Amino acid sequence: MAARHWTTVIFATVIMIVGFLLGSIAETAATIAQPKAPNFQYFERPKYRYPYYDENGRGKLLYGYGGPDLYQYKTYSALEGIH
């Protein structure tokens, strides 16, 4: 009867350890950071532009620098493209 008690205790301990480890893995996967636009200083303007996509994933002929402002492309040349 005592041997049965110890196997139950060992089994419960193993289950608790496995549950803790699986919970830690799930917690780590849930805290992976989402990519964001770089945080530039207010006086800096980056050398590159981010294209604009609406909430449906469709691209628009707009661009931004990581902030809330959007700009329209102005001219097109075969050498430089739309800029």
Gaussian input, Z-matrix of N, CA and C with variables (Angstrom, degrees):
# hf/3-21g

backbone

0 1
 N
 C     1     B1
 C     2     B2     1     A1
 N     3     B3     2     A2     1     D1
 C     4     B4     3     A3     2     D2
 C     5     B5     4     A4     3     D3
 N     6     B6     5     A5     4     D4
 C     7     B7     6     A6     5     D5
 C     8     B8     7     A7     6     D6
 N     9     B9     8     A8     7     D7
 C    10    B10     9     A9     8     D8
 C    11    B11    10    A10     9     D9
 N    12    B12    11    A11    10    D10
 C    13    B13    12    A12    11    D11
 C    14    B14    13    A13    12    D12
 N    15    B15    14    A14    13    D13
 C    16    B16    15    A15    14    D14
 C    17    B17    16    A16    15    D15
 N    18    B18    17    A17    16    D16
 C    19    B19    18    A18    17    D17
 C    20    B20    19    A19    18    D18
 N    21    B21    20    A20    19    D19
 C    22    B22    21    A21    20    D20
 C    23    B23    22    A22    21    D21
 N    24    B24    23    A23    22    D22
 C    25    B25    24    A24    23    D23
 C    26    B26    25    A25    24    D24
 N    27    B27    26    A26    25    D25
 C    28    B28    27    A27    26    D26
 C    29    B29    28    A28    27    D27
 N    30    B30    29    A29    28    D28
 C    31    B31    30    A30    29    D29
 C    32    B32    31    A31    30    D30
 N    33    B33    32    A32    31    D31
 C    34    B34    33    A33    32    D32
 C    35    B35    34    A34    33    D33
 N    36    B36    35    A35    34    D34
 C    37    B37    36    A36    35    D35
 C    38    B38    37    A37    36    D36
 N    39    B39    38    A38    37    D37
 C    40    B40    39    A39    38    D38
 C    41    B41    40    A40    39    D39
 N    42    B42    41    A41    40    D40
 C    43    B43    42    A42    41    D41
 C    44    B44    43    A43    42    D42
 N    45    B45    44    A44    43    D43
 C    46    B46    45    A45    44    D44
 C    47    B47    46    A46    45    D45
 N    48    B48    47    A47    46    D46
 C    49    B49    48    A48    47    D47
 C    50    B50    49    A49    48    D48
 N    51    B51    50    A50    49    D49
 C    52    B52    51    A51    50    D50
 C    53    B53    52    A52    51    D51
 N    54    B54    53    A53    52    D52
 C    55    B55    54    A54    53    D53
 C    56    B56    55    A55    54    D54
 N    57    B57    56    A56    55    D55
 C    58    B58    57    A57    56    D56
 C    59    B59    58    A58    57    D57
 N    60    B60    59    A59    58    D58
 C    61    B61    60    A60    59    D59
 C    62    B62    61    A61    60    D60
 N    63    B63    62    A62    61    D61
 C    64    B64    63    A63    62    D62
 C    65    B65    64    A64    63    D63
 N    66    B66    65    A65    64    D64
 C    67    B67    66    A66    65    D65
 C    68    B68    67    A67    66    D66
 N    69    B69    68    A68    67    D67
 C    70    B70    69    A69    68    D68
 C    71    B71    70    A70    69    D69
 N    72    B72    71    A71    70    D70
 C    73    B73    72    A72    71    D71
 C    74    B74    73    A73    72    D72
 N    75    B75    74    A74    73    D73
 C    76    B76    75    A75    74    D74
 C    77    B77    76    A76    75    D75
 N    78    B78    77    A77    76    D76
 C    79    B79    78    A78    77    D77
 C    80    B80    79    A79    78    D78
 N    81    B81    80    A80    79    D79
 C    82    B82    81    A81    80    D80
 C    83    B83    82    A82    81    D81
 N    84    B84    83    A83    82    D82
 C    85    B85    84    A84    83    D83
 C    86    B86    85    A85    84    D84
 N    87    B87    86    A86    85    D85
 C    88    B88    87    A87    86    D86
 C    89    B89    88    A88    87    D87
 N    90    B90    89    A89    88    D88
 C    91    B91    90    A90    89    D89
 C    92    B92    91    A91    90    D90
 N    93    B93    92    A92    91    D91
 C    94    B94    93    A93    92    D92
 C    95    B95    94    A94    93    D93
 N    96    B96    95    A95    94    D94
 C    97    B97    96    A96    95    D95
 C    98    B98    97    A97    96    D96
 N    99    B99    98    A98    97    D97
 C   100   B100    99    A99    98    D98
 C   101   B101   100   A100    99    D99
 N   102   B102   101   A101   100   D100
 C   103   B103   102   A102   101   D101
 C   104   B104   103   A103   102   D102
 N   105   B105   104   A104   103   D103
 C   106   B106   105   A105   104   D104
 C   107   B107   106   A106   105   D105
 N   108   B108   107   A107   106   D106
 C   109   B109   108   A108   107   D107
 C   110   B110   109   A109   108   D108
 N   111   B111   110   A110   109   D109
 C   112   B112   111   A111   110   D110
 C   113   B113   112   A112   111   D111
 N   114   B114   113   A113   112   D112
 C   115   B115   114   A114   113   D113
 C   116   B116   115   A115   114   D114
 N   117   B117   116   A116   115   D115
 C   118   B118   117   A117   116   D116
 C   119   B119   118   A118   117   D117
 N   120   B120   119   A119   118   D118
 C   121   B121   120   A120   119   D119
 C   122   B122   121   A121   120   D120
 N   123   B123   122   A122   121   D121
 C   124   B124   123   A123   122   D122
 C   125   B125   124   A124   123   D123
 N   126   B126   125   A125   124   D124
 C   127   B127   126   A126   125   D125
 C   128   B128   127   A127   126   D126
 N   129   B129   128   A128   127   D127
 C   130   B130   129   A129   128   D128
 C   131   B131   130   A130   129   D129
 N   132   B132   131   A131   130   D130
 C   133   B133   132   A132   131   D131
 C   134   B134   133   A133   132   D132
 N   135   B135   134   A134   133   D133
 C   136   B136   135   A135   134   D134
 C   137   B137   136   A136   135   D135
 N   138   B138   137   A137   136   D136
 C   139   B139   138   A138   137   D137
 C   140   B140   139   A139   138   D138
 N   141   B141   140   A140   139   D139
 C   142   B142   141   A141   140   D140
 C   143   B143   142   A142   141   D141
 N   144   B144   143   A143   142   D142
 C   145   B145   144   A144   143   D143
 C   146   B146   145   A145   144   D144
 N   147   B147   146   A146   145   D145
 C   148   B148   147   A147   146   D146
 C   149   B149   148   A148   147   D147
 N   150   B150   149   A149   148   D148
 C   151   B151   150   A150   149   D149
 C   152   B152   151   A151   150   D150
 N   153   B153   152   A152   151   D151
 C   154   B154   153   A153   152   D152
 C   155   B155   154   A154   153   D153
 N   156   B156   155   A155   154   D154
 C   157   B157   156   A156   155   D155
 C   158   B158   157   A157   156   D156
 N   159   B159   158   A158   157   D157
 C   160   B160   159   A159   158   D158
 C   161   B161   160   A160   159   D159
 N   162   B162   161   A161   160   D160
 C   163   B163   162   A162   161   D161
 C   164   B164   163   A163   162   D162
 N   165   B165   164   A164   163   D163
 C   166   B166   165   A165   164   D164
 C   167   B167   166   A166   165   D165
 N   168   B168   167   A167   166   D166
 C   169   B169   168   A168   167   D167
 C   170   B170   169   A169   168   D168
 N   171   B171   170   A170   169   D169
 C   172   B172   171   A171   170   D170
 C   173   B173   172   A172   171   D171
 N   174   B174   173   A173   172   D172
 C   175   B175   174   A174   173   D173
 C   176   B176   175   A175   174   D174
 N   177   B177   176   A176   175   D175
 C   178   B178   177   A177   176   D176
 C   179   B179   178   A178   177   D177
 N   180   B180   179   A179   178   D178
 C   181   B181   180   A180   179   D179
 C   182   B182   181   A181   180   D180
 N   183   B183   182   A182   181   D181
 C   184   B184   183   A183   182   D182
 C   185   B185   184   A184   183   D183
 N   186   B186   185   A185   184   D184
 C   187   B187   186   A186   185   D185
 C   188   B188   187   A187   186   D186
 N   189   B189   188   A188   187   D187
 C   190   B190   189   A189   188   D188
 C   191   B191   190   A190   189   D189
 N   192   B192   191   A191   190   D190
 C   193   B193   192   A192   191   D191
 C   194   B194   193   A193   192   D192
 N   195   B195   194   A194   193   D193
 C   196   B196   195   A195   194   D194
 C   197   B197   196   A196   195   D195
 N   198   B198   197   A197   196   D196
 C   199   B199   198   A198   197   D197
 C   200   B200   199   A199   198   D198
 N   201   B201   200   A200   199   D199
 C   202   B202   201   A201   200   D200
 C   203   B203   202   A202   201   D201
 N   204   B204   203   A203   202   D202
 C   205   B205   204   A204   203   D203
 C   206   B206   205   A205   204   D204
 N   207   B207   206   A206   205   D205
 C   208   B208   207   A207   206   D206
 C   209   B209   208   A208   207   D207
 N   210   B210   209   A209   208   D208
 C   211   B211   210   A210   209   D209
 C   212   B212   211   A211   210   D210
 N   213   B213   212   A212   211   D211
 C   214   B214   213   A213   212   D212
 C   215   B215   214   A214   213   D213
 N   216   B216   215   A215   214   D214
 C   217   B217   216   A216   215   D215
 C   218   B218   217   A217   216   D216
 N   219   B219   218   A218   217   D217
 C   220   B220   219   A219   218   D218
 C   221   B221   220   A220   219   D219
 N   222   B222   221   A221   220   D220
 C   223   B223   222   A222   221   D221
 C   224   B224   223   A223   222   D222
 N   225   B225   224   A224   223   D223
 C   226   B226   225   A225   224   D224
 C   227   B227   226   A226   225   D225
 N   228   B228   227   A227   226   D226
 C   229   B229   228   A228   227   D227
 C   230   B230   229   A229   228   D228
 N   231   B231   230   A230   229   D229
 C   232   B232   231   A231   230   D230
 C   233   B233   232   A232   231   D231
 N   234   B234   233   A233   232   D232
 C   235   B235   234   A234   233   D233
 C   236   B236   235   A235   234   D234
 N   237   B237   236   A236   235   D235
 C   238   B238   237   A237   236   D236
 C   239   B239   238   A238   237   D237
 N   240   B240   239   A239   238   D238
 C   241   B241   240   A240   239   D239
 C   242   B242   241   A241   240   D240
 N   243   B243   242   A242   241   D241
 C   244   B244   243   A243   242   D242
 C   245   B245   244   A244   243   D243
 N   246   B246   245   A245   244   D244
 C   247   B247   246   A246   245   D245
 C   248   B248   247   A247   246   D246

   B1=1.4407
   B2=1.5243
   B3=1.3321
   B4=1.4601
   B5=1.5263
   B6=1.3414
   B7=1.4613
   B8=1.5265
   B9=1.3167
   B10=1.4593
   B11=1.5242
   B12=1.3224
   B13=1.4635
   B14=1.5268
   B15=1.3325
   B16=1.4631
   B17=1.5248
   B18=1.3270
   B19=1.4678
   B20=1.5228
   B21=1.3134
   B22=1.4674
   B23=1.5181
   B24=1.3235
   B25=1.4668
   B26=1.5255
   B27=1.3311
   B28=1.4667
   B29=1.5282
   B30=1.3234
   B31=1.4599
   B32=1.5268
   B33=1.3134
   B34=1.4632
   B35=1.5273
   B36=1.3276
   B37=1.4664
   B38=1.5235
   B39=1.3322
   B40=1.4665
   B41=1.5246
   B42=1.3159
   B43=1.4674
   B44=1.5273
   B45=1.3211
   B46=1.4669
   B47=1.5270
   B48=1.3276
   B49=1.4709
   B50=1.5254
   B51=1.3321
   B52=1.4655
   B53=1.5269
   B54=1.3190
   B55=1.4672
   B56=1.5141
   B57=1.3225
   B58=1.4700
   B59=1.5208
   B60=1.3452
   B61=1.4633
   B62=1.5268
   B63=1.3236
   B64=1.4629
   B65=1.5254
   B66=1.3149
   B67=1.4625
   B68=1.5109
   B69=1.3252
   B70=1.4683
   B71=1.5192
   B72=1.3258
   B73=1.4654
   B74=1.5245
   B75=1.3243
   B76=1.4635
   B77=1.5214
   B78=1.3203
   B79=1.4662
   B80=1.5177
   B81=1.3198
   B82=1.4619
   B83=1.5180
   B84=1.3197
   B85=1.4620
   B86=1.5200
   B87=1.3236
   B88=1.4601
   B89=1.5191
   B90=1.3253
   B91=1.4606
   B92=1.5232
   B93=1.3411
   B94=1.4608
   B95=1.5224
   B96=1.3124
   B97=1.4603
   B98=1.5239
   B99=1.3268
   B100=1.4516
   B101=1.5217
   B102=1.3124
   B103=1.4659
   B104=1.5178
   B105=1.3186
   B106=1.4594
   B107=1.5196
   B108=1.3076
   B109=1.4600
   B110=1.5205
   B111=1.3281
   B112=1.4612
   B113=1.5250
   B114=1.3064
   B115=1.4567
   B116=1.5256
   B117=1.3292
   B118=1.4502
   B119=1.5204
   B120=1.3179
   B121=1.4600
   B122=1.5250
   B123=1.3225
   B124=1.4633
   B125=1.5294
   B126=1.3087
   B127=1.4646
   B128=1.5186
   B129=1.3207
   B130=1.4562
   B131=1.5174
   B132=1.2893
   B133=1.4541
   B134=1.5221
   B135=1.3277
   B136=1.4610
   B137=1.5222
   B138=1.3105
   B139=1.4578
   B140=1.5262
   B141=1.3054
   B142=1.4505
   B143=1.5211
   B144=1.3182
   B145=1.4550
   B146=1.5260
   B147=1.3325
   B148=1.4582
   B149=1.5195
   B150=1.3346
   B151=1.4660
   B152=1.5225
   B153=1.3183
   B154=1.4648
   B155=1.5218
   B156=1.3136
   B157=1.4578
   B158=1.5196
   B159=1.3457
   B160=1.4591
   B161=1.5266
   B162=1.3373
   B163=1.4673
   B164=1.5201
   B165=1.3444
   B166=1.4598
   B167=1.5218
   B168=1.3317
   B169=1.4486
   B170=1.5182
   B171=1.3239
   B172=1.4645
   B173=1.5191
   B174=1.3134
   B175=1.4550
   B176=1.5211
   B177=1.3024
   B178=1.4656
   B179=1.5216
   B180=1.3282
   B181=1.4578
   B182=1.5189
   B183=1.3091
   B184=1.4543
   B185=1.5178
   B186=1.3097
   B187=1.4593
   B188=1.5151
   B189=1.3221
   B190=1.4495
   B191=1.5110
   B192=1.3191
   B193=1.4683
   B194=1.5285
   B195=1.3290
   B196=1.4554
   B197=1.5097
   B198=1.3057
   B199=1.4590
   B200=1.5241
   B201=1.3355
   B202=1.4629
   B203=1.5326
   B204=1.3292
   B205=1.4606
   B206=1.5206
   B207=1.3352
   B208=1.4585
   B209=1.5178
   B210=1.3320
   B211=1.4584
   B212=1.5179
   B213=1.3417
   B214=1.4572
   B215=1.5202
   B216=1.3409
   B217=1.4553
   B218=1.5249
   B219=1.3138
   B220=1.4628
   B221=1.5243
   B222=1.3151
   B223=1.4598
   B224=1.5196
   B225=1.3137
   B226=1.4569
   B227=1.5189
   B228=1.3071
   B229=1.4607
   B230=1.5241
   B231=1.3176
   B232=1.4642
   B233=1.5208
   B234=1.3173
   B235=1.4545
   B236=1.5269
   B237=1.3328
   B238=1.4606
   B239=1.5229
   B240=1.3148
   B241=1.4520
   B242=1.5183
   B243=1.3130
   B244=1.4693
   B245=1.5126
   B246=1.3266
   B247=1.4635
   B248=1.5141
   A1=110.37
   A2=116.86
   A3=120.13
   A4=110.26
   A5=117.52
   A6=120.45
   A7=110.41
   A8=116.86
   A9=121.12
   A10=110.43
   A11=117.00
   A12=122.09
   A13=110.60
   A14=117.11
   A15=120.22
   A16=112.06
   A17=117.58
   A18=118.93
   A19=110.93
   A20=117.32
   A21=120.85
   A22=110.63
   A23=117.52
   A24=121.86
   A25=110.16
   A26=116.82
   A27=120.48
   A28=110.14
   A29=117.47
   A30=121.22
   A31=110.77
   A32=117.71
   A33=121.34
   A34=111.12
   A35=117.10
   A36=120.97
   A37=110.91
   A38=116.89
   A39=120.49
   A40=110.33
   A41=117.55
   A42=121.29
   A43=110.43
   A44=118.11
   A45=121.40
   A46=110.77
   A47=117.93
   A48=121.24
   A49=110.29
   A50=117.07
   A51=120.53
   A52=110.28
   A53=117.46
   A54=120.79
   A55=112.08
   A56=116.91
   A57=120.65
   A58=110.82
   A59=117.03
   A60=120.18
   A61=111.65
   A62=117.78
   A63=120.49
   A64=111.15
   A65=116.81
   A66=120.27
   A67=112.08
   A68=117.09
   A69=120.65
   A70=111.20
   A71=116.94
   A72=120.45
   A73=110.00
   A74=117.93
   A75=121.15
   A76=110.70
   A77=117.81
   A78=121.87
   A79=110.50
   A80=117.56
   A81=121.24
   A82=110.70
   A83=117.87
   A84=121.02
   A85=111.14
   A86=117.79
   A87=120.97
   A88=112.31
   A89=118.79
   A90=120.53
   A91=113.25
   A92=118.35
   A93=120.34
   A94=108.13
   A95=116.71
   A96=121.38
   A97=111.32
   A98=115.73
   A99=121.94
   A100=109.28
   A101=117.61
   A102=118.79
   A103=111.43
   A104=116.21
   A105=122.38
   A106=108.73
   A107=115.26
   A108=119.73
   A109=108.10
   A110=117.69
   A111=120.02
   A112=112.33
   A113=116.06
   A114=122.05
   A115=108.54
   A116=117.15
   A117=121.41
   A118=110.34
   A119=115.86
   A120=120.89
   A121=108.91
   A122=116.83
   A123=120.01
   A124=112.41
   A125=118.60
   A126=121.01
   A127=112.94
   A128=117.95
   A129=121.04
   A130=110.77
   A131=116.34
   A132=121.96
   A133=106.29
   A134=117.94
   A135=119.62
   A136=112.10
   A137=115.61
   A138=121.85
   A139=112.05
   A140=118.68
   A141=121.74
   A142=109.69
   A143=115.54
   A144=122.04
   A145=109.54
   A146=115.59
   A147=121.74
   A148=108.99
   A149=119.05
   A150=119.59
   A151=110.10
   A152=116.27
   A153=121.34
   A154=109.87
   A155=116.44
   A156=123.26
   A157=107.69
   A158=117.05
   A159=119.57
   A160=110.23
   A161=116.02
   A162=120.01
   A163=112.97
   A164=117.84
   A165=121.18
   A166=112.75
   A167=117.56
   A168=121.71
   A169=114.34
   A170=117.31
   A171=120.31
   A172=109.96
   A173=116.17
   A174=120.86
   A175=111.31
   A176=116.83
   A177=123.30
   A178=108.08
   A179=116.08
   A180=119.74
   A181=109.85
   A182=115.15
   A183=123.57
   A184=107.87
   A185=116.16
   A186=120.36
   A187=108.94
   A188=115.86
   A189=121.96
   A190=109.86
   A191=114.89
   A192=120.95
   A193=111.84
   A194=118.16
   A195=121.55
   A196=112.86
   A197=118.77
   A198=122.98
   A199=110.92
   A200=117.34
   A201=120.32
   A202=113.74
   A203=118.83
   A204=121.73
   A205=111.14
   A206=115.73
   A207=122.34
   A208=108.70
   A209=116.40
   A210=122.23
   A211=109.16
   A212=116.08
   A213=120.78
   A214=109.41
   A215=114.56
   A216=119.04
   A217=108.59
   A218=117.58
   A219=121.36
   A220=113.74
   A221=118.43
   A222=120.88
   A223=110.39
   A224=115.14
   A225=121.54
   A226=108.64
   A227=116.07
   A228=120.68
   A229=107.66
   A230=116.11
   A231=119.86
   A232=111.35
   A233=116.98
   A234=120.64
   A235=111.83
   A236=117.64
   A237=121.65
   A238=113.86
   A239=119.62
   A240=121.54
   A241=110.75
   A242=116.27
   A243=120.68
   A244=108.51
   A245=117.20
   A246=121.18
   A247=110.93
   D1=-36.07
   D2=-179.61
   D3=-70.18
   D4=-33.70
   D5=179.47
   D6=-66.69
   D7=-36.05
   D8=178.34
   D9=-65.38
   D10=-38.34
   D11=178.52
   D12=-63.07
   D13=-44.24
   D14=-178.66
   D15=-67.54
   D16=-37.76
   D17=177.66
   D18=-65.75
   D19=-35.17
   D20=176.51
   D21=-65.95
   D22=-42.10
   D23=179.20
   D24=-65.10
   D25=-44.63
   D26=179.73
   D27=-64.46
   D28=-43.81
   D29=179.12
   D30=-61.34
   D31=-44.27
   D32=179.25
   D33=-63.98
   D34=-39.13
   D35=178.74
   D36=-65.41
   D37=-43.75
   D38=178.76
   D39=-62.73
   D40=-43.12
   D41=178.72
   D42=-61.88
   D43=-40.91
   D44=179.11
   D45=-65.25
   D46=-41.62
   D47=179.91
   D48=-65.71
   D49=-45.36
   D50=179.00
   D51=-62.66
   D52=-41.89
   D53=177.42
   D54=-62.20
   D55=-40.85
   D56=178.20
   D57=-63.89
   D58=-44.41
   D59=-179.84
   D60=-64.63
   D61=-43.20
   D62=178.05
   D63=-65.17
   D64=-37.55
   D65=176.18
   D66=-64.83
   D67=-36.94
   D68=177.92
   D69=-66.88
   D70=-39.40
   D71=178.60
   D72=-65.22
   D73=-44.40
   D74=179.19
   D75=-63.50
   D76=-38.20
   D77=178.55
   D78=-65.08
   D79=-40.43
   D80=179.45
   D81=-65.44
   D82=-42.32
   D83=179.70
   D84=-66.27
   D85=-31.37
   D86=-178.56
   D87=-76.63
   D88=-18.18
   D89=-176.35
   D90=-102.42
   D91=14.82
   D92=177.05
   D93=-69.13
   D94=129.60
   D95=-175.00
   D96=-69.33
   D97=142.02
   D98=174.87
   D99=-82.81
   D100=144.24
   D101=179.71
   D102=-65.92
   D103=141.88
   D104=179.70
   D105=-131.68
   D106=162.21
   D107=173.45
   D108=-70.73
   D109=149.53
   D110=-179.82
   D111=-60.00
   D112=149.68
   D113=179.68
   D114=-95.10
   D115=92.15
   D116=-179.01
   D117=-83.79
   D118=154.53
   D119=173.71
   D120=-69.13
   D121=160.57
   D122=-174.40
   D123=-65.43
   D124=-25.03
   D125=-177.93
   D126=-93.78
   D127=-3.47
   D128=-178.65
   D129=-97.26
   D130=147.03
   D131=170.76
   D132=-127.90
   D133=124.50
   D134=-175.44
   D135=-67.19
   D136=162.58
   D137=-178.99
   D138=-79.91
   D139=-10.49
   D140=-176.12
   D141=-130.41
   D142=159.76
   D143=-176.50
   D144=-115.71
   D145=149.66
   D146=176.75
   D147=-98.51
   D148=129.81
   D149=175.95
   D150=-69.46
   D151=155.48
   D152=-178.70
   D153=-101.42
   D154=131.18
   D155=173.87
   D156=-125.45
   D157=133.89
   D158=179.48
   D159=-77.00
   D160=-176.30
   D161=-175.15
   D162=-67.01
   D163=-16.61
   D164=177.48
   D165=-93.07
   D166=-0.20
   D167=178.56
   D168=88.21
   D169=7.15
   D170=178.76
   D171=-84.47
   D172=132.99
   D173=178.70
   D174=-77.46
   D175=143.07
   D176=176.66
   D177=-119.09
   D178=159.68
   D179=177.80
   D180=-82.65
   D181=57.39
   D182=177.67
   D183=-131.15
   D184=158.90
   D185=175.32
   D186=-144.96
   D187=162.92
   D188=178.07
   D189=-146.70
   D190=172.30
   D191=-179.21
   D192=-110.75
   D193=21.88
   D194=179.80
   D195=100.18
   D196=-7.47
   D197=179.04
   D198=-102.80
   D199=-169.51
   D200=-177.62
   D201=-77.60
   D202=-13.79
   D203=-176.28
   D204=-83.57
   D205=138.19
   D206=176.02
   D207=-118.64
   D208=148.29
   D209=-177.81
   D210=-129.63
   D211=150.94
   D212=176.48
   D213=-92.46
   D214=146.30
   D215=172.87
   D216=-68.56
   D217=143.77
   D218=-172.89
   D219=-101.80
   D220=-52.16
   D221=-172.52
   D222=-130.50
   D223=164.48
   D224=176.57
   D225=-130.93
   D226=132.29
   D227=170.99
   D228=-134.70
   D229=147.97
   D230=-178.04
   D231=-63.28
   D232=-28.86
   D233=-178.42
   D234=-77.17
   D235=-46.07
   D236=-174.24
   D237=-103.60
   D238=-14.68
   D239=-177.86
   D240=82.38
   D241=-159.66
   D242=179.61
   D243=-79.81
   D244=128.93
   D245=177.63
   D246=-151.84

